[in-house]
């Protein structure tokens, strides 16, 4: 089960950098993911000024710094983004311009770490139970298998026409002059 919360930060000349690192605070003993959906200029942004937002985060083996939004009044006041950051820390910096630039997205909280541990224990128990059921099923299956010298009953055998032998014997009884059993849906 995961929870989703609004995330927003404003970068400007007075607040040029913001770091998202919920794990450092220790307030969230859960897995965290940050989704950035949009970057937009505030209404009081200066005309003819480029505002460049850069993100710094960890990639596979090293840290990476890359611009994610370039905004300018009169040309591009907002840009839609779809950037996911599964690992903290993530630092957003206004490397050019005075802003304000607003970054909007969601902070996703995964299941509690304790829940993951409980789930692992439950999965192990379920696997153990399934293995027990499988061995019991195999034992039951072995009991059901006919032994080579043992004869099947009439209902279990099929004749050449595909009808069970038990039905054929009933039909032969009727052919010997015995009256058929009355039908429930017989119409007069």
Backbone torsions as a table, in degrees:
resi	resn	phi	psi	omega
1	UNK	NA	130.0	177.9
2	UNK	-120.5	153.5	177.4
3	UNK	-113.5	148.8	-177.1
4	UNK	-124.1	130.6	179.6
5	UNK	-128.7	151.0	176.7
6	UNK	-66.6	141.0	174.3
7	UNK	-128.1	133.8	176.8
8	UNK	-152.1	144.2	178.0
9	UNK	-145.8	146.0	177.4
10	UNK	-117.1	125.2	176.9
11	UNK	-105.8	136.7	179.6
12	UNK	-151.3	-176.6	-180.0
13	UNK	-65.1	-26.8	178.8
14	UNK	-89.1	-20.6	179.7
15	UNK	-136.3	79.7	-170.9
16	UNK	-81.8	-18.0	-174.3
17	UNK	-138.9	144.3	177.7
18	UNK	-143.2	132.6	179.4
19	UNK	-111.5	129.7	174.6
20	UNK	-98.4	112.1	179.7
21	UNK	-151.6	75.3	-177.7
22	UNK	-66.4	-24.4	-179.7
23	UNK	-69.8	-31.4	179.5
24	UNK	-67.9	-32.2	-179.4
25	UNK	-75.4	-26.6	179.6
26	UNK	74.6	5.9	-179.9
27	UNK	-75.0	-21.1	-173.8
28	UNK	-120.8	93.4	178.9
29	UNK	-79.9	45.8	-176.9
30	UNK	-131.8	170.5	171.7
31	UNK	-75.3	144.8	-175.7
32	UNK	-125.7	147.1	174.7
33	UNK	-145.3	138.8	178.7
34	UNK	-113.5	130.8	175.8
35	UNK	-116.7	123.2	175.9
36	UNK	-103.9	123.1	-174.9
37	UNK	-103.8	-29.2	-172.4
38	UNK	-155.5	145.1	171.0
39	UNK	-125.6	130.3	-179.7
40	UNK	-143.9	150.7	178.2
41	UNK	-80.0	142.9	174.1
42	UNK	-73.7	163.6	-177.0
43	UNK	-66.2	-20.7	-178.7
44	UNK	-99.7	23.0	176.5
45	UNK	-70.6	147.6	-178.4
46	UNK	-76.7	141.2	177.6
47	UNK	-69.1	150.5	177.0
48	UNK	58.8	27.1	177.5
49	UNK	-119.1	126.3	175.3
50	UNK	-78.4	135.3	176.0
51	UNK	-118.0	115.8	-175.5
52	UNK	-114.6	124.3	177.9
53	UNK	-104.7	128.1	179.3
54	UNK	-114.3	145.7	175.8
55	UNK	-116.4	141.5	174.4
56	UNK	-124.0	124.2	-178.7
57	UNK	-153.2	173.0	177.9
58	UNK	-87.9	133.9	169.2
59	UNK	-101.7	-155.0	-172.4
60	UNK	-54.2	-49.7	-176.5
61	UNK	-127.1	-9.7	-175.5
62	UNK	-146.4	171.4	177.8
63	UNK	-80.8	145.4	179.9
64	UNK	-130.9	140.5	174.5
65	UNK	-120.9	127.6	-177.9
66	UNK	-153.4	140.5	176.0
67	UNK	-70.2	140.2	179.0
68	UNK	-117.4	-15.6	179.4
69	UNK	-153.2	134.7	172.7
70	UNK	-125.1	116.5	-173.6
71	UNK	-122.4	145.8	179.2
72	UNK	-149.5	132.9	177.7
73	UNK	-60.1	135.5	179.1
74	UNK	88.7	-16.8	178.4
75	UNK	-118.7	-63.3	-178.2
76	UNK	-134.6	101.7	-179.9
77	UNK	-89.2	-21.0	179.5
78	UNK	-151.0	155.5	178.1
79	UNK	-141.3	134.7	176.6
80	UNK	-83.1	134.7	179.7
81	UNK	-126.4	156.7	171.2
82	UNK	-141.7	80.2	-176.5
83	UNK	-117.8	128.8	178.6
84	UNK	-110.6	135.9	176.6
85	UNK	-122.4	99.0	-178.1
86	UNK	-78.4	-16.1	-177.3
87	UNK	-125.8	137.9	174.7
88	UNK	-91.9	159.5	-0.5
89	UNK	-87.1	155.6	175.1
90	UNK	-129.2	126.8	-178.8
91	UNK	-116.0	125.1	175.8
92	UNK	-102.8	132.4	-178.2
93	UNK	-135.1	135.6	172.3
94	UNK	-86.7	99.1	-173.6
95	UNK	-88.0	-13.9	176.4
96	UNK	-149.4	142.4	-180.0
97	UNK	93.2	171.7	-177.8
98	UNK	-112.3	-1.9	176.2
99	UNK	68.9	-153.0	0.3
100	UNK	-75.8	143.1	174.7
101	UNK	-117.6	127.1	-179.4
102	UNK	-103.7	129.2	174.6
103	UNK	-108.0	130.3	-174.0
104	UNK	-127.1	139.2	178.4
105	UNK	-173.2	-154.8	179.8
106	UNK	-130.9	145.2	172.6
107	UNK	-107.1	117.2	-179.7
108	UNK	-101.0	130.2	176.2
109	UNK	-109.3	125.7	177.7
110	UNK	-82.3	-168.5	179.3
111	UNK	-66.9	155.4	176.9
112	UNK	-60.8	147.5	179.3
113	UNK	-58.6	-39.1	178.3
114	UNK	-60.8	-37.7	179.0
115	UNK	-63.8	-38.3	178.3
116	UNK	-62.3	-42.9	180.0
117	UNK	-63.6	-42.8	177.9
118	UNK	-63.5	-39.8	-179.9
119	UNK	-64.1	-40.5	178.7
120	UNK	-61.6	-43.2	178.2
121	UNK	-63.0	-42.6	179.4
122	UNK	-63.1	-42.4	179.2
123	UNK	-62.3	-41.2	178.0
124	UNK	-62.6	-43.3	178.3
125	UNK	-62.8	-41.8	179.6
126	UNK	-64.1	-40.7	177.8
127	UNK	-63.6	-41.4	178.0
128	UNK	-62.3	-43.5	178.7
129	UNK	-63.4	-42.7	179.4
130	UNK	-63.1	-40.5	177.6
131	UNK	-62.6	-39.9	177.1
132	UNK	-64.1	-43.1	178.4
133	UNK	-66.1	-39.3	179.1
134	UNK	-61.9	-43.5	-179.9
135	UNK	-68.1	-35.7	176.9
136	UNK	-67.0	-39.5	178.9
137	UNK	-62.7	-42.3	179.1
138	UNK	-64.3	-39.0	177.6
139	UNK	-63.7	-45.5	178.9
140	UNK	-62.4	-39.0	-179.4
141	UNK	-65.4	-40.1	177.9
142	UNK	-65.4	-34.7	177.7
143	UNK	-67.1	-33.9	-177.6
144	UNK	-77.5	-26.0	-176.7
145	UNK	-66.3	130.9	179.7
146	UNK	-71.9	143.8	175.6
147	UNK	-82.6	152.0	-174.2
148	UNK	-55.7	-34.1	-177.3
149	UNK	-88.6	-6.4	-174.6
150	UNK	-88.5	137.5	-178.0
151	UNK	-91.7	138.7	176.7
152	UNK	-77.7	159.3	176.5
153	UNK	-79.1	168.9	-177.4
154	UNK	-60.2	-37.9	-177.3
155	UNK	-70.1	-28.1	-177.5
156	UNK	-78.8	-26.9	-176.7
157	UNK	-84.6	149.3	175.2
158	UNK	-116.9	143.8	175.0
159	UNK	-93.0	-171.7	-174.7
160	UNK	-62.8	-28.6	-175.7
161	UNK	-85.4	-3.8	177.9
162	UNK	92.4	-2.7	178.2
163	UNK	-89.2	143.4	176.1
164	UNK	-60.6	145.8	-177.5
165	UNK	-64.7	-31.4	178.6
166	UNK	-58.7	-40.6	178.8
167	UNK	-68.9	-38.1	-178.7
168	UNK	-64.8	-38.8	179.5
169	UNK	-66.9	-35.6	176.7
170	UNK	-65.1	-39.8	179.1
171	UNK	-66.1	-37.1	-179.8
172	UNK	-69.3	-31.4	174.9
173	UNK	-62.7	-40.8	178.6
174	UNK	-66.2	-34.0	-179.6
175	UNK	-71.6	-20.5	179.9
176	UNK	-83.4	6.1	174.8
177	UNK	103.5	2.5	177.7
178	UNK	-80.3	144.7	-177.7
179	UNK	-71.8	139.5	176.5
180	UNK	-69.5	155.7	178.7
181	UNK	-70.2	143.8	-179.5
182	UNK	-63.7	139.9	178.3
183	UNK	-87.7	143.3	-178.6
184	UNK	-70.5	-35.3	-173.9
185	UNK	-101.3	24.2	-179.2
186	UNK	-67.4	135.1	179.6
187	UNK	-107.9	144.5	179.6
188	UNK	-91.8	NA	NA
